[in-house]
Amino acid sequence: MRILITGAAGYIGSHAVVGLQRQGHEVQGLDDFRAGRPDAPEHLGVPFHVLDAGDEEAIFALLREESFDCVQHFAADVHVSASVGAPIVTWENNVGTTTRLLSAVRRASVPKFVLSSTCAVLGDSGAALVREDDPVCPMSPYGSTKAACERLLEEEVSAAASAGAPFSAAVLRYFNVCGAGAGPFGEPIAGSGHDVRLSQVLLDVVQGRRDHITIFGTDYATPDGTCVRDYIHVDDVVAAHSIVGDRLKSGEFCRYHVGTGKSTSVYEAVEAARRASSHPIPVILGNRRPGDADSVMADSSRLQALGWTPGHLSFDSMFASALNHRGPQ
Ligand SMILES: NC(=O)c1ccc[n+]([C@@H]2O[C@H](COP(=O)([O-])OP(=O)(O)OC[C@H]3O[C@@H](n4cnc5c(N)ncnc54)[C@H](O)[C@@H]3O)[C@@H](O)[C@H]2O)c1
């Protein structure tokens, strides 16, 4: 397939460019570098379009020119805390951009669309393993924007079917992505000012960029009191994109959970990072952050039924892949 990847200069999008290319697809990247790596085009070695994914006319011209079979949409504002402080900015980029991109996709008759979504649409369900049809209940503006994009996409597939247009789409809800693999870049260095992933903070400590980790809340309803999450390796996310994109049937809309179903608490992740690095990891205990659920775990049986199996099952192995990654700084 000819695939356009938006957000191709970002963490997951850059892995997807390499991973989907290795699966034999003809891939092109798109990013406007508002958050990604400006050196991505030189390291990815695929045709690269420096464009705003929400510039409908420019995207329409590109889609017509290149006759893509599929758009895989990774571009988004991804920081939960930034979204809490400035919801309009996040809604404009996530929902506004996706709306205009989808309009261009529709006008250019691109038949397939795959959206990056997140377990942040789910909130704190209390269920042991969350399924795709469980109710959504976002706990942040970021989660709300992704839930809105999912709904828009579902409605667009339905409208296209009514109009007899062969359009299909899938939503992949990733749980907590970490690790490094196919892409040229490892996990992004954590910046200050925004929430960052736990694995990034742990990498910062063991690589000497910060001197401790703060654990936000130790009184959650979990076995050791710290938040429990389902971590998924970035290459396993890309493998899900490949399988789902290949299998999409005309007129179909489907959601998939992308996680291992294995729980890791914050304390367990800190211990795993100590084991992998043999480096001391000083811990400071802090207060809870707004919007953090006790435990969010994926039931990914729908995705596994397509033949997807995660290659990395433990946080140890995911963290080690990031720690041992060698690539451009
Ligand atoms: N990282 C995670 O743990 C995680 C978990 C669940 C879902 N997701 C989703 O996966 C996707 C990728 O996340 P990531 O961690 O790689 O983020 P990232 O910030 O590393 O990458 C996002 C990329 O999109 C680009 N971008 C944003 N808006 C754009 C626009 N309007 N036009 C062109 N480019 C634009 C940015 O410049 C950046 O390169 C996002 O949709 C995110 O919501 C990520």
The ligand as an ORCA input file, in Angstrom:
! r2SCAN-3c Opt
* xyz 0 1
  N       3.173      8.336     23.412
  C       2.182      7.642     23.970
  O       2.347      6.969     25.000
  C       0.815      7.633     23.307
  C      -0.214      6.911     23.927
  C      -1.468      6.888     23.326
  C      -1.683      7.553     22.136
  N      -0.681      8.281     21.576
  C      -0.962      8.974     20.307
  O       0.032      8.625     19.364
  C       0.262      9.712     18.468
  C       1.745      9.997     18.388
  O       2.205     10.348     19.696
  P       3.760     10.599     20.001
  O       4.023     10.160     21.390
  O       4.584     10.065     18.887
  O       3.801     12.193     19.999
  P       4.907     13.187     19.429
  O       4.639     14.534     20.009
  O       6.267     12.599     19.588
  O       4.573     13.192     17.863
  C       3.503     13.938     17.328
  C       4.014     14.542     16.025
  O       2.916     15.174     15.367
  C       3.378     16.414     14.846
  N       2.208     17.285     14.712
  C       1.321     17.634     15.669
  N       0.347     18.374     15.125
  C       0.609     18.497     13.809
  C      -0.065     19.102     12.717
  N      -1.212     19.772     12.875
  N       0.484     18.984     11.482
  C       1.627     18.296     11.274
  N       2.310     17.679     12.282
  C       1.784     17.785     13.520
  C       4.391     16.928     15.846
  O       5.295     17.858     15.285
  C       5.076     15.611     16.251
  O       6.187     15.334     15.401
  C      -0.594     10.869     18.976
  O      -1.784     10.919     18.224
  C      -0.898     10.487     20.415
  O      -2.110     11.045     20.869
  C       0.568      8.343     22.129
*
